Amino acid sequence: MCVKEQSNFAGRDLTLIWHEGRELPIDLSISQVSAFCVNDKNEILIIKNKHGWGLPGGHPENGESIEETLRREIKEESDCLISDFELLGYVEVLDPQNDSIEGRHYVQLRFFCHLSKVGEFNGEFETTDRQFVSLEKIPEYVSWMSSSLTGKAQYESFMKILK
């Protein structure tokens, strides 16, 4: 599945393209990794930061692998550990007005993972809250999953893997 849309972020016009699949993109900068994390009750982990509710994840640090980034970000933002993960796909971003580190053409990877340990949440770093919600309720909390074509497509890709 490939879904394309126009969007605006921080006053910049973007083109977003969701690519469903298990293969990593070639020759594109990875600016972010995030995951749909499922606990033993089949609930999804969501975190709250200055942008609202979302999936745990973040930017790779120098020399860090994709797996290291994913594990570190989930631990930092939610005090949870993952046991395994699988690539759902990626959002390709064309951002012609972006002069920051990620550049003007980059990707954001989306994963599915199982949680192996849920620690006591202490609200450090940039995360102010953590919740576990039912599968059906995720779009009510994470607005981009119901308000954008690429967000809806990511949610559908996640739901497919659970069936």
C-alpha positions as CSV (number, residue, x, y, z in Angstrom):
1,M,0.0,0.0,0.0
2,C,1.3,3.5,-0.9
3,V,-0.7,6.6,0.2
4,K,0.3,10.2,-0.6
5,E,-0.9,13.5,0.7
6,Q,0.0,17.1,1.1
7,S,0.4,18.5,4.6
8,N,1.7,21.5,6.5
9,F,4.0,21.4,9.5
10,A,5.5,24.4,11.3
11,G,4.5,26.6,8.3
12,R,6.2,24.3,5.8
13,D,4.4,22.6,3.0
14,L,5.2,18.8,3.0
15,T,4.5,15.8,0.8
16,L,4.0,12.7,2.9
17,I,4.0,9.2,1.4
18,W,3.2,6.1,3.4
19,H,5.0,2.9,2.1
20,E,3.7,-0.2,3.8
21,G,6.2,-3.1,3.8
22,R,9.1,-4.8,5.6
23,E,11.9,-3.4,3.5
24,L,14.0,-0.4,4.7
25,P,14.3,2.5,2.3
26,I,17.6,2.8,0.4
27,D,19.6,6.0,0.3
28,L,17.3,8.2,2.4
29,S,18.0,9.8,5.7
30,I,16.2,8.2,8.7
31,S,15.0,11.1,10.8
32,Q,12.7,9.2,13.2
33,V,11.7,5.7,14.4
34,S,8.5,5.1,16.4
35,A,6.4,2.0,17.2
36,F,3.0,0.6,17.9
37,C,3.9,-1.2,21.2
38,V,1.5,-3.9,22.4
39,N,1.4,-5.2,26.0
40,D,0.2,-8.6,27.2
41,K,-3.4,-7.4,27.4
42,N,-3.3,-6.4,23.7
43,E,-3.4,-2.7,24.6
44,I,-1.3,-0.1,22.8
45,L,1.2,2.1,24.6
46,I,0.8,5.9,23.9
47,I,2.9,8.7,25.4
48,K,2.1,12.4,25.9
49,N,4.5,15.2,25.2
50,K,4.3,18.9,24.2
51,H,2.7,17.9,20.9
52,G,0.0,15.8,22.6
53,W,-0.5,12.0,22.5
54,G,1.5,9.9,20.2
55,L,3.6,6.7,19.7
56,P,6.9,6.4,21.5
57,G,9.9,7.1,19.3
58,G,12.4,9.7,18.3
59,H,15.5,10.6,16.4
60,P,18.6,8.4,16.0
61,E,21.7,9.6,17.8
62,N,25.2,9.5,16.2
63,G,26.3,6.0,15.3
64,E,23.2,4.4,16.7
65,S,21.5,1.5,14.9
66,I,17.7,1.6,14.2
67,E,17.2,-1.1,16.8
68,E,19.2,0.8,19.4
69,T,17.3,4.0,18.7
70,L,13.9,2.2,19.0
71,R,14.8,0.5,22.3
72,R,16.3,3.7,23.8
73,E,13.4,5.9,22.8
74,I,10.8,3.5,24.1
75,K,12.7,3.2,27.4
76,E,13.3,6.9,27.8
77,E,9.7,8.0,27.0
78,S,7.7,5.2,28.7
79,D,9.9,3.2,31.0
80,C,9.1,0.1,29.0
81,L,11.3,-2.6,27.3
82,I,10.5,-4.4,24.0
83,S,11.1,-8.0,23.3
84,D,10.8,-8.0,19.5
85,F,9.9,-5.6,16.7
86,E,8.9,-5.7,13.0
87,L,8.9,-2.9,10.4
88,L,5.4,-1.9,9.3
89,G,6.6,0.6,6.7
90,Y,7.8,4.2,6.5
91,V,6.6,7.7,5.8
92,E,8.7,9.3,3.1
93,V,8.8,13.1,3.7
94,L,9.5,15.7,1.0
95,D,10.2,18.9,2.9
96,P,11.6,21.5,0.4
97,Q,11.8,24.3,3.0
98,N,13.5,22.3,5.7
99,D,17.0,23.5,6.4
100,S,17.5,21.4,9.6
101,I,19.6,18.3,10.1
102,E,17.2,15.8,8.6
103,G,17.3,17.6,5.2
104,R,14.6,18.0,2.6
105,H,14.0,14.3,1.8
106,Y,13.9,11.8,4.6
107,V,11.9,9.0,6.2
108,Q,10.2,8.1,9.4
109,L,10.1,4.4,10.2
110,R,7.1,2.8,11.9
111,F,7.4,-0.5,13.8
112,F,5.2,-3.0,15.6
113,C,6.6,-4.5,18.8
114,H,5.7,-6.4,21.9
115,L,6.5,-5.1,25.3
116,S,8.6,-7.4,27.5
117,K,8.6,-5.2,30.6
118,V,6.5,-2.3,31.9
119,G,8.4,-0.2,34.4
120,E,7.1,2.4,36.8
121,F,6.6,5.6,34.8
122,N,8.5,8.6,36.2
123,G,7.8,11.3,33.6
124,E,11.4,12.1,32.8
125,F,12.7,13.5,29.5
126,E,10.1,15.1,27.3
127,T,7.2,12.7,28.2
128,T,4.6,13.9,30.7
129,D,2.2,10.8,30.7
130,R,1.9,7.2,29.5
131,Q,-1.2,5.2,28.9
132,F,-2.3,1.9,27.5
133,V,-5.4,2.0,25.3
134,S,-7.5,-0.5,23.4
135,L,-6.8,-0.9,19.7
136,E,-10.0,0.8,18.7
137,K,-9.3,3.9,20.9
138,I,-5.8,4.8,19.5
139,P,-7.2,7.3,16.8
140,E,-9.1,9.1,19.5
141,Y,-5.9,9.9,21.3
142,V,-3.4,10.1,18.5
143,S,-5.1,12.6,16.2
144,W,-3.0,12.1,13.1
145,M,-4.3,8.5,12.8
146,S,-7.8,9.8,12.1
147,S,-7.1,13.2,10.5
148,S,-4.6,12.4,7.8
149,L,-4.6,9.9,4.9
150,T,-1.1,8.7,5.7
151,G,-2.0,8.4,9.4
152,K,-5.1,6.3,8.7
153,A,-3.0,4.1,6.4
154,Q,-0.4,3.5,9.2
155,Y,-3.2,2.6,11.6
156,E,-4.6,0.1,9.0
157,S,-1.2,-1.4,8.4
158,F,-0.9,-1.9,12.2
159,M,-4.4,-3.5,12.5
160,K,-3.6,-5.9,9.6
161,I,-0.6,-7.3,11.3
162,L,-2.6,-8.1,14.4
163,K,-5.1,-10.3,12.5
